[in-house]
Amino acid sequence: MAEAVANVARRVNATVEEEKDTLDLSNCKLISFPDGVFRVLNSVAEKIHIVTLADNEMKGVTSKFFKTFTQLRELDLHGNVITKLPDVVGELEHLTSINLANNKLSVFPERLTEIQSLERINLEGNDITEIPMEKLQAMPALKCINLKSNPLDNNLLTAIQQFPQTFEIQTTTDN
């Protein structure tokens, strides 16, 4: 445990000292975003554009996280056990890419459809059965959504294929 805490501290301090625009806390055995990190990053949070929290054991991300990192462009949360996102995620007006692959989402996080700048959504390997196709179609910047390895029913897959392809939808038909 102490080693994991020291690893997080080293990475956070490097981000602050080197004035990086990236915070990488992947593979740190995190079960949540540490409160102490908010205090350390408070002065530089606006400059951080990329956060990677991949391959941890996080069950969720708090509203405080999204309210702190308001200038995020890319967020990588793949390989956690996240079941939902807070509504405030829809307020990330600069976000272009979110990776939520291999989590425990059973419901499509519809607040993502409110992010006008969002270009890429990766939801591969979750438990999502329904998607808001009309809302996705209305997203002005969306280029790609990955829904592979989700239990989408055949009627939904057929409906997806009927939509005019203004963006790439990656799915598998063998459920």
N, C-alpha and C positions, 0 to 999 in steps of 0.2 A: 504493500500500500504506500509506504513512504517513498519508494522508488517511483511509483506512478505520480505522486504529488510533485516530486522533484522534477520529473520530466515535463509536467504541465508548466511548472514555474519557469523552467529554462526556456521553453518555447514562447511563453507569454513575454518574458523579459527580453528575449531576442526581438520579438515583434516591436516592442516599445523602443528599445535602445537603437535598433537599426531603422526605425520608422518605416517598417514594411507595410504594404497594403494587404498582406495576407496573414491570416492566423491559421496555423495547422495544428489541430489537436486530435488528429486521427490516431487510432491505436493507443489510446491513453487509459483504457479501462474506465472511462467516465460513465456514471449512471445518470448524471445531470451536468449542466453547465455550472462550474464552480462559482459561487457568489463572490469569492475573493478576486476572481479574474475580472469581474465587472469594475471593481474599484481600481485595479491596476491599469486597466485599459480605458478608463473613463476619459482621460485626456486625449487619447488617440483613436477612439472608437469611430469617429467620423471619417477617418482616413482609411479604415479597413474596408476593402471591397470584396475580399474573398475569405470565406471561413470554411474550413474543412473539419468536420466532426465525425468523419467516417470510421466505421469499424470500432465502435465503442459499445456500450451497453445501455445507451440512453433510451428511456421510455417516452420521453417527450422533450419539447423545447418550450421554455416559458415565454410569456408575453414580454417580460423584461428583456430577454435576449433580442427580440425583434425591435423593441423600442430603443435599445442601445446601439445596435448596428443598423442604423437607418440608411446607410449608403451602400449596403451590400449589392454586389453585382452577381456574385456566384455563391451558392450555398450547397455544400456537399454533406448530406446526412446519411449516405448509404451504409448498410450493414449495422443498423441499430435495431431496436425493438419498439420504434415509435408507432403509436396507435392513432394519433391525431395531431394536428397543428392548431395553435391558437388562432382565433379570428384575426388578430392583429397582423398576421402574415400578409394579408391583403393590402397592407399599407406600405409595403416595400416597393416604392415607386421606381427604383433603379435596377431591381433584380432582373437578370436576363436568363439565368440558369439555376435550376434546383434539381438535385439528385436525391431522391427518396427511395432508391432501389433497395430491395431486400430488407424491408421493415415489416411491420405488422399492421399496415393500414388496411382497413376493410371498407372504408368509405373514401371516395375521391375527395381530397381537400378543396372544396369548391371556392374557397376564398382566393386560391391561386388564380382563378379566372378573372379576378379584379385587377391583376397586375398588368398594366398596359405594356410594359417593357419586356415581359417574360417571353423568351424565345424557345427555351428547351425545358421540358419536364420529363424526368425519368422516374417512372413508378414501377419498373420491372420487379417481379418477384414479391408482390404484395398479395393481399386477399381481396382486391377490389372487384366488385361484380357489376357496378353501374358507373357510367361516366356521363357528365353533363355535355353531350355533344354540341348542343346549340350554343352554350356558353363558350365552349372551346373554339367553335367556328367563329365566334365574334371577337376573339382575342386578336388584336391587330398585329402583334409581333410574332406570334407563335409559329414556329417552323417545324418543330418535332416534338412528339410525345411518344414515349416508350411505355407500352402497356404489356410487354411480353410477360408470360408466366403469371398472369392473373386469371382467376376463374370467371372470365367473361363468358356469358352464354352465347349460343350460336346466333340467336336473333339479334343481339347487340353487335356481334361481329359482322353480320350481314348488313346491318344499318350503317356501321362504320364504313364499309366498303362502298356504300351508295352515295356517301357524301362527296361533293366535289373536293378534290385534293388540293386545298390551299396550303396544307402543311402535311408533313410526313407522319403517319401513324404506324408505329411498329407494334404488331401483335403476333400471336401464334394462334393457330386455329386448332391445335391438338390439345384440348383441355382434359 
